[in-house]
Amino acid sequence: MASQLKKADFRVKVDEGNDSFSKKIRNAEMMKVPYILIVGEKEESANEVSVREFRSKKQYVLGVEELMKQVEEERCKRKLASEH
């Protein structure tokens, strides 16, 4: 999935350390990562990701394609807003 996101020009960092999911999530939140994507066996088999948003603290599950569309729409909105 990381390669799929990188091909679509997303910055991706995979934490393959030995820490627990909780500790990895906490570390990413402390670094203010905008989107934390969690991919376990269940998500991988369904081609989905569990998403945690830093700004809103929302948590939800999306397909990879849906996530890429959502983030791309947000990029466009920010770009348009900065042009005004």
C-alpha positions in Angstrom: 0.0 0.0 0.0 2.9 2.4 0.7 4.1 2.0 -2.8 0.7 2.7 -4.2 0.5 5.9 -2.2 4.1 6.9 -3.1 3.2 6.5 -6.8 0.3 8.9 -6.3 2.8 11.5 -5.0 2.0 11.1 -1.3 4.7 11.4 1.4 4.8 8.0 3.2 6.8 6.8 6.1 6.3 3.2 7.3 7.1 2.5 11.0 8.3 -1.1 10.9 9.8 -0.9 14.4 9.0 -3.4 17.2 6.8 -1.0 19.2 3.1 -1.7 19.8 0.5 -0.1 17.6 -0.4 2.2 20.5 3.1 3.4 20.9 3.5 3.9 17.2 0.3 5.9 17.1 1.3 8.0 20.1 4.7 8.7 18.5 3.1 9.8 15.2 0.6 12.1 17.1 3.5 13.7 19.0 5.1 14.4 15.6 1.8 15.9 14.4 1.5 13.6 11.4 -1.7 14.8 9.6 -2.9 11.2 8.7 -1.9 8.1 10.6 -2.7 5.1 8.5 -2.9 1.7 10.3 -2.8 -1.4 8.2 -3.2 -4.7 9.9 -3.9 -8.1 8.4 -7.6 -7.4 8.2 -7.1 -4.0 6.4 -4.5 -5.4 4.1 -6.7 -8.3 2.9 -9.6 -5.8 2.2 -7.3 -3.2 0.6 -8.4 -0.7 3.3 -6.7 1.5 5.8 -7.7 2.6 9.3 -7.3 6.4 9.3 -6.7 8.7 12.2 -6.7 12.4 11.5 -4.5 14.7 13.6 -6.6 17.9 13.2 -10.1 16.5 13.9 -9.1 13.3 15.9 -11.6 11.4 13.6 -11.0 7.7 13.1 -12.5 5.7 10.2 -11.8 3.0 7.7 -11.5 3.7 4.0 -10.4 2.0 0.8 -7.0 3.1 -0.4 -8.5 4.7 -3.6 -11.1 6.6 -1.5 -8.4 7.9 0.8 -6.3 9.1 -2.1 -9.3 11.0 -3.6 -10.2 12.5 -0.2 -6.6 13.8 0.5 -6.3 15.1 -3.1 -9.5 17.0 -2.7 -8.2 18.6 0.5 -5.0 19.5 -1.3 -6.9 21.3 -4.0 -9.1 23.2 -1.5 -6.0 24.4 0.3 -4.3 25.4 -2.9 -7.4 27.4 -4.0 -7.7 29.0 -0.6 -4.1 30.1 -0.6 -4.5 31.7 -4.1 -7.1 34.1 -2.8 
